[in-house]
Amino acid sequence: MRTETGNGLFERSEAMEHSLRKLYTSYGYRLYKMSKFEPYDLYLQHRSFVTGGHILTFTDTDGRLMALKPDVTLSVIKNYRGGQQKICYHENVYRDAGASHEFREIPQAGLECIGEIDLYTQAEVLTLAAESLRLISENAILDIASVEFIGGLLEATSASEGVRQELMRLLHEKNAHNLHQLCRRENVPEPLARVWQKLAQMYGPAQTMLQELSALCLNDRMRQAVGELGTLCALLKIAPGVSVNLDFSILQDLTYYNGLVFKGFVPGLHASILSGGRYGNLVRKLGKNAGAIGFAVYLDLLSQLPNAERGVDADVLLLYGADADPAKVLEKAAEMRASGLSVRAQRQEDAGHYGRVVRMGGD
């Protein structure tokens, strides 16, 4: 008899989903399940909020146009009935993959809090985002920014809508040179142009960068945003291995978000594996009088990590020879299953992944 040790029972995304759910429910978040299908109108009215430009649709038996869900947040808001609602989820969404023009089934885990969003709630969600990253990697980065700070800066800049969009695009690209050139071309006062330029260059530990950010404030809205970020950073107790940085390039669409926004990154991935923030504007657009904050973890990206390994198909592979007694094989398999192990019994070893290999007689 020979024993070989393998690595864990679940596929990586399944094991991570289990760990994340355990984390979220330990904070009192209730598991939320949604239908695979939703009325298409829900997504049509807020198409720009949904990642990807296309939505899979079909006509229901009663003639309604339905959508294969491309998003979780919109469904959560639609079903909000008042009070403070804290939910967590593990759902598959269906979106086009961008340049490849192919639809993908994307597993996501995350949480949403709708209702009164105070400083404690924001600190709790930000802490859970950091803890989620720590479960994924021993070294992770949580970038934060404030939509309200940018809103105050845009008010001070007094630019046309087209120029505002261009300013935000260049900020997202961290293109400080072209930001300054655009401001000069649009006759934006030099002090304002320097603020835009410095924001594009700003990146580093949040506590340090907040001092620099405070010096860039031009109005009360910007000062209030810096004050709130400072309070949140002071409240956070981030575990070792997660760095919290200030980075305004993570801001893109300001239509739906207000206040805190954040993205999470881990080594080996160019894209963010976690994304979230306050989306009270979206809640109000759907006719609900409440604030909201949440984030999603993109579990499909786990397979792209350099150290990603496939889990095992069963705890034990029980191999038996041609002369093995079937009754003894059944007895041995039952004995191991009774101890809590999963067991696969077969004649010959294949290319599967198993935690332990046990051989019985012959061959």
Secondary structure, 3 states (H helix, E strand, C coil): CCCCCCCCCCCHHHHHHHHHHHHHHCCCCEECCCCCEEEHHHHHCCHHHCCCCCCCEEECCCCCEEEECCCCHHHHHHCCCCCCEEEEEEEEEEEECHHHCCEEEEEEEEEEEEECCCHHHHHHHHHHHHHHHHHHCCCEEEEEEEHHHHHHHHHHHCCCHHHHHHHHHHHHCCCHHHHHHHHHHCCCCHHHHHHHHHHHHCCEEHHHHHHHHHCCCCCHHHHHHHHHHHHHHHHCCCCCCEEEEECHHHCCCCCCCCCEEEEEECCCCCCCCEEEEECHHHHHHCCCCCEEEEEEEEHHHHHHCCCCCCCCCEEEEEEECCCCCHHHHHHHHHHHHHCCCCEEEECCCCCCCEEEEEEECCC
